[in-house]
């Protein structure tokens, strides 16, 4: 009995050592190969090393019982105001008023804001209040200092509520103007662009 080969209308056939194969059948190995390559690329991407941390002076290191929870890049301004000096020498100076910046995750997505207090507030409503503990000059010229701050939750439970210490590092810009403040300019604000990374620490084993 002669074997018959059925196939869909319009489907081309190819004779091989295994018999007649459709073009659709022949394409399956290549499809599998492409799929496996896609999985491999995705797997490699997920294994990318975490963002490296910077070396800080010992006085800026958090407590031994605190561990790094997240690195939060910030971009915004440091706000100053021209005011009369409070010391006997008199004159006028640019006095720091507050920060005003957006906070981002490692992927560049906005996750919160940084403002007077200093406060760091997440988009989920959780927020912390910082108190300066230590400071050190920034390695980069014309950059605001690196800081270590104690932090406490002053909002609802959320992504920032467990933070107990904050480091401000990798600062760029933000320094007060070197000129332009006088009696005639008293009360004038200055908004100076800056970027920084905020390292959030929580209680836990390292």
N, C-alpha and C positions, 0 to 999 in steps of 0.2 A: 504494500500500500504506500502510495506516495504521500509524504508528509506535506501539509499545507502550512503556509505562514500567513497569519491574519495581521492586519495593521490598520491604523486609522487612515482615513482618506487624506491624501496630501502629504503623508509622512514618508520621508525617504528612507531607503534601506541600504545597508552596507554588508557585503559578504566578508566574514572573517573566519578564522579557524574554528570558532565556536558556533558558527552559523550566521544566520541573518540577524543583524542588530539594527535597531532604529537609531537615528541621530540623537534622540532624546536619551536613549540608554547610554550612548557613548559619552554624553555630556555629564553624567552623574559623577564620575571620579573627579572631574575638574571642579564641580560644584562643591564636593566634599573638601577638596584641597583648599579652595578659597575660604570655606567656612572655618576650617581648622587654623588657617593663617590668621583669620580675624580674631579667633579666640586667643591665639598666641600673643598677638599685638595687645589685646585688651589685658591679658594677664600680666604682660611686661609693664604696661602703664600702671597697673594697680600696685606693682612692686617698687615703684619709684621711691627713693629714700625720702624721709621727711625733711622739711626745711631746716637747714643747719642753724644752730644757735651761735651766738657771739660770746667771746670771752669778756667777762666783766671784772672790775676790781673786786677784791674780797669784800669790801664794805658794801658793795651793791648786791651781794648774794643773799637770797632769802634763807629762812630757817632750815635746819637740817631735816625737819619733818614736813617740809613743803616740797611739792613736785610740780614741774611745768605741765600745765593743763592745755594751754593754747597760745599761739603767737598771733597777735592782732595788729596788722598794719594800719596806720592812720595817715590821713592826708587832710590838711586844713590850714588854719592860721593860728598864730599866737597874737593875741590882742594886747596892745599897749596904749597908754594915755599919757600925754605930756602933763606933768604935775609939778608943783613946787616941792623941792626937797624938804624933808623933815629934819635934816641934821643942821647944826649951827652954821655950816658953811653957806647955806642958802642956795639959791639958784633953782634951776629946773632940770627935770630928768624924765626919761621915758619909764614909766612905772608899769609893771606887768598887771594885766587885768584878768584875763582868762584865756583858756584854749577854746577853739571851736573847730572840730574836725569830725570827719566821717570815719567809721571803723569798718574794716573789711576782713573777710576770711582769706585763706590761702588761694582760693580761686578767683579773687577779685570781686566777690559779691558783698554788697553792703550789709553789715550785720548789726550796726548800731551807731552811736555818736558819743563824742567826748566833749564835755563842756565844763563851765565853772563849777568849782567845788573843791577839787576836781572830781567830776563824775564820769563814769563810763556806763552808758545805758544801752542794753541790747534791744533789738527790735521786738523781742518777746516781752518787754517791760521790766525785766530784771535789771538792777543797776547797783553799782558799788560806789562808795565814797572813799577817796584816798587821803592819806595823811603822810606828808614827807618824812622819811626816815634818814636817808642818806643821798648825797649827790656827788658826782664826779664830772670833771671836764670831759667834753666829747672829744674823741680822737680827731674828728674832722674839724677843720677850721670854720669859723663862723657858723657853728651849730649849737643849739641849746644843749644844756648839760644832760647827761644820763642820770637817771634817778632810781631810787628804790622807795616805794611807798607801801605802808600798811593799808589794807583795804577791808572794808566791812560792807555787808549787804544792807541797802537802804530801800529795797523794793521787794516785789514778789519773787517767789521761786522761779528760777529760769537758768539760762545758760551762763550768766555771770554771777549768780547768787552765792556760789561756793568759793569764789576767789578771795584769798586772804592776803596776797601780796602782788604788787605790780612793779615790773621793771620798765623804765622807758630807755630804750637803746636805739642804736643805728639812726640817730637824729641827723637831719639835714635841714639847714636854715632855721628860721624862727627867732633869730637874735634881734634884740631891740635896735632901732635905728641909732646910728652914731652921731647924728646931728639933727637939727630942725626943731629942737625943743627949746622954747624960750617963753618969757612972760607973754609975748604976743600970741604964742601958739598954745597956751595953757588950755587944757580940755580937749585938745585935738587927738583923735585916736589914730593908731597905726595898726594895720592888719598885715602881718608878715607871714608869708607862706612857709610851711614846714611839712616834713614827713618824719615818721618815726615808727618803730615797732614797739608794741606793748606786750610784754610777756606776762601772762596771767598764771599765777601759782595757786594751788589749792593744798589743803592738808592731806597728807598721804605718804606712803613709803616711796622712796626713790628706787 
